[in-house]
Amino acid sequence: MIIETMTMVEFEEGLKRTQTIFIPFGSVEEHGSHLPLSTDTIQAYEVGKKAAQQIPLFVAPPIHYGSCRSTSCHPGTISITTGTLKALMKDIVRSLYAQGMRNIIVLTGHAGGSHRMALQDAGEELLPEIPDIRIAVVTEYELASREGK
């Protein structure tokens, strides 16, 4: 269930089937001269859309911005601070929780260490704040290393 294409009524009906949501995080950064700047976002979003074809799952609109320390000097890269990234994830999760979501899967297509840790920290900070929520923060590379062999 792709949230950005759903109506309010479809969203409410979907909550009767699942309270699990997939939130794709990516980045806008250089990937050489042969790949689009949003490669990380595109990959993470596609993983979510494919998963939603197989199981009842909401897929949130992708988050295109990330912390891109090592590539920030390259043309086209748009980087946000880790503090902004953490705050963004926490606000999104709180809003989704208020809408009825209880199981949160954050998948990041961007493998930057500070980016990954900001998302992980945000998830860990939300757990004691919201008692009946489950949050998983993973990279697509972690999934591929386990499942892609």
Buried (B, 14 or more C-beta within 10 A) or exposed (E): BBBEEBEEEEBEEBBEEBBBBBBBBBBBBBBEEEEEBBBBBBBBBBBBBEBBEEEEBBBBEBBBBBBBBEBEEEEEBBBBEBEBBBBBBBEBBBEBBEBBBBBBBBBBBBBBEBBBBBBBBBBEEBEEEBEEBBBEBBBBEBEEEEEEE
